[in-house]
Amino acid sequence: MPFVEIYKLKNDGSQEIIAVCRLKGNAVQCGGQPVFIENLKSGGIRDYSSPKENKLFLKDGLLFLEQLKYNFKSGYLNASEVKYD
């Protein structure tokens, strides 16, 4: 099952997983820090694969998971590549 982990940089330099998003059927379900998850649900993420500034939401499934790594790639927040378990 495809999933992505989202990490936050801690003060000591280590990383903490703050959310895990998994593909369930055709949609994504995320668990983790409630405020972060609510922002993903309500605000969505940018679709960098589209020339327009389209937004992706959990209902967009695998494309949403694939685009997380482009939306969270800073020194503070990072998303993994899509992983499979």
C-alpha positions in Angstrom: 0.0 0.0 0.0 1.5 3.4 -1.0 2.3 5.9 1.7 4.3 9.1 2.4 5.9 10.2 5.7 6.1 13.9 6.5 9.0 14.9 8.8 9.7 18.0 10.9 13.2 19.1 11.9 13.6 19.2 15.6 15.9 21.6 17.6 18.5 18.9 18.2 18.8 18.2 14.4 16.8 15.0 14.4 13.6 14.5 12.4 10.2 13.6 13.8 7.4 12.1 11.7 4.4 14.4 12.1 2.1 12.7 9.6 1.7 9.6 7.5 -0.5 9.6 4.5 -1.7 6.4 2.9 -3.6 5.5 -0.2 -6.9 3.7 0.8 -8.9 2.8 -2.2 -8.9 5.8 -4.5 -8.3 8.4 -1.8 -5.7 9.3 0.8 -6.1 9.1 4.5 -3.6 10.9 6.7 -2.9 10.5 10.4 -0.6 12.5 12.7 -0.6 16.0 14.2 -4.3 17.2 14.0 -3.6 20.8 13.0 -1.3 19.7 10.2 -3.7 17.1 8.9 -6.6 19.6 9.0 -4.6 22.0 6.9 -3.9 19.3 4.4 -7.6 18.4 4.2 -8.9 22.0 4.0 -6.2 23.7 2.0 -4.9 20.9 -0.2 -1.4 21.1 -1.8 -0.2 22.6 -5.1 0.0 20.3 -8.1 3.5 21.0 -9.5 2.9 18.5 -12.4 0.3 21.0 -13.8 1.3 24.3 -15.6 -1.7 25.9 -13.9 -1.7 26.4 -10.2 -4.2 23.6 -9.5 -4.8 22.3 -6.0 -4.8 18.6 -5.0 -6.8 17.2 -2.2 -7.0 13.8 -0.4 -9.6 12.6 -2.8 -7.0 12.9 -5.6 -5.3 9.7 -4.4 -1.9 8.7 -5.7 -1.3 12.0 -7.5 -1.7 13.7 -4.1 0.8 11.4 -2.5 3.3 11.9 -5.4 3.1 15.7 -5.1 3.7 15.8 -1.3 7.5 15.7 -1.8 7.4 18.8 -3.9 5.2 20.7 -1.5 7.3 19.8 1.6 11.0 20.1 0.8 12.4 22.7 3.1 14.9 22.7 5.9 12.0 22.5 8.3 9.4 20.2 6.7 10.1 17.3 4.3 8.0 14.6 2.7 9.4 11.2 1.7 9.1 9.7 -1.7 6.1 7.4 -2.1 6.9 4.2 -0.2 5.2 0.8 -0.3 4.6 -1.7 2.5 
